[in-house]
Amino acid sequence: MSLRQKRQSLCFTIEGLNSFGTVLYFTYLYFLLHDRFGYSDQARLAVAALLGLCYAVASWQAGRLAQRWGYFAALKLGLGLMAGALLVGVQLDSAAGEIIAAVVVTLGMCFTWPVLEALISENETPDRVPHAVGIYNITWAATNAAALFIGKPLTEKYGYHCIFYLPAAIIAAQVALTLWLEKLPSPAVASNASPPHDQNRPAPACAKNFQQLARLANPFAYIGINTLIAVLPGIAHKFDLSPMFSGFACALWGFVRLGAFVVLWQWPGWHYRFRWLAGAFALLVVSFALILTVRSLWVMLAAQVFFGVAIGLIYYSSLFYSMDASDTKSEHGGIHEAAIGAGNCLGPAVGAVSLQFAAQSANAGAWAVTGLLLLGFGGLFWLRQRPVK
């Protein structure tokens, strides 16, 4: 194995562990708030909005600081903050304390994802960036889906302590791998010259336009994702699902997203094709509304399939265009993650506010967020027509 391959393998391993640990903790934190403290859909949406706001603001700054301080210093700081907050959180017995601990975990996580995105694409030639981004997406999506699936059975068998102790143990492994990675010699810097122009690589102005389009679409995808995650306990309760089937119902869209990533990695025909991005956005709007409002379990599961496809293409587009058209990798990775945080905040916030003022309607939050997604869909076409600056 070459030095470059060894470094990449370590990066992807750290990334996969980070995805599993953070998804296990944050997804099942909402179940903890529901089961232990009686938090309603509205209250959980408010917590999700708070964490999303923290992530949006801190990720943007964390990406810039990582570019200035160095990737490994930022990564170790983030992992340390996360581990400390998890070990404190497991000792707490109040909802307020758990939420404060979750804020600190969120702040630490802001120093991990921009750095990992930068490490997998730094020193790669432009024609190798799509390959690296593809493996990156498949890695985190696989461990993400696994955490969604296994989390409910784990908490049923071992209690909610496992969503603190297991991620903390995973972080210890990440730190060890980070120290190993840091000691490896840096590979030779690849040439930054662009490869010969082909049908999938447009002019710089067009590439920048697609970067802007994807940065608009991705927060709206996370508006849907984070709203869905916050109300998963309510969905499981509505259909009276067993712990095992609840894990499947919570994870189906994640496994479909993983499959979408594999297809998009192998097939570049979607690169810089507006119809694919617009079609995915339309699918996002319809599938989100169905998941949250239908009373048929099988229709809800079918809608999750389409939801997973939609968010897969939107996320892949955002990260690919961010890395394909930029040189300051962690800074642009921070912008990419900040956009995710904005979506994580805005969707649950709209859902919580709508439930406050339309408490008589059980689906008020779902329809309000769907309306927000429709506004984003219109914004995509508006941005497409604007001249690139």
Order of alpha helices (4+ residues) and beta strands (2+ residues): alpha-alpha-alpha-alpha-alpha-alpha-alpha-alpha-alpha-alpha-alpha-alpha-alpha
